[in-house]
Amino acid sequence: MNFLRRFLSGYRLPFARFEQEEGMPAASQGGCLNLLLANPRLIIALFVIGGGIFKYYSGTTEYHNDFTGHEQRVARYTPEGEIRLGLASAPEMVRQFGGEVADPKSTALVNRVGQRIVSSTLVRETPYRFQFHLLRDDQTINAFALPGGQIFITAALLKLLKNEDQLAGVLGHEIGHVVGRHSIQQMAKSEFLQSLAEGVGMAISNGRDQSSVQMTEYVSKLINLKYGRNDELEADALGVRFLIECGYDPENMIGVMEILKKVSGGRQPEMLSTHPDPGNRIEHIRAEITKLRAEQK
Ligand SMILES: [Zn+2]
C-alpha cells in the first residue's frame, strides 16, 4: 500500500482520501462494492488508474540520491545513460541557440567557474561529466542543464550578470538539476518525454544521424521543461551550498533572482520557471544561506 500512497500523494489526486478507508467496518466496505457494481464507469476508471500506476512503476526505478538525500523515482537510466543522452543532445541545443560563442575569453570564464564548482565540491565524486557551453543567442535570457552534465548559458544572460559570483550562482543552480537528476525524474512522469528520450537513445545506439526530428523535438521539450516546485528549491539550495563551498558570496544567488525577475517580460528563464511558483524563492535562498553559515561555525 505504501507505493500507492506515495503515488497518490505525489500527484495530489482527490483519490488520496481513499486510503483513509482502509480501516472501515465490513458493512461500509460492502457499501463500496455495491457502489462500484452500480457504476461500471467507476470500475473502468479504477482500471485506467491502476494501469497508469502499473506503467509508471514498471517503467521507472526507485533510487536513493546520495547527493540530495532523497528517494526518487526516475526513468530507467543509469548515470552513464544520462551522460550519453546529454552528449548526444548537446549539439542540437547549441544549434537552437545560434551556436557557441567564439570569443575565447568569455568561454574560458564560463568553463573556469563551472569547473571550479565541480572540483571544489562533492559534485566531483558523482559519475557525471560536466561541460559548460556559452550559447551565442544574445536575445534569449536563459540557462539550461541536460541530463549527465551538459550545462548551457546564453550570451544574453551572461551579459546581465554583474560578477563571477553571480555566474557561479547560475551554473551552480543548473549543476544542482543534474546531480538532483531532475530532468530524468520529470521524464519518468511524462510518458511523452520518456518515449522521445527512448527514441533518441535508440538513435544513439544505432549510430544514426543525431540531427533527427526526434532529437530536435526532444531538445525543444527539454528547453521548455518545467521542473517541479521542489526541484527548483533543491537546485537553489544546492547552488547556495556550492557557492559557499567554493568561496563565492552566496548572496549573489539572490542578485541573480532579482535580475531575472526584472527582465522576464517574455518567456520565463528556466531558473524562474517553477510551476506552481512558490513566490518566496528568495526567502528560501536566504534561509538556506543562514542555515549553512550556522553549520560552518
Ligand atoms: Zn531550475
Boltz pocket constraint, residues with backbone or C-beta under 6 A from the ligand:
constraints:
  - pocket:
      binder: B
      contacts: [[A, 173], [A, 177], [A, 227], [A, 231], [A, 232], [A, 235], [A, 270], [A, 271], [A, 272]]
      max_distance: 6.0
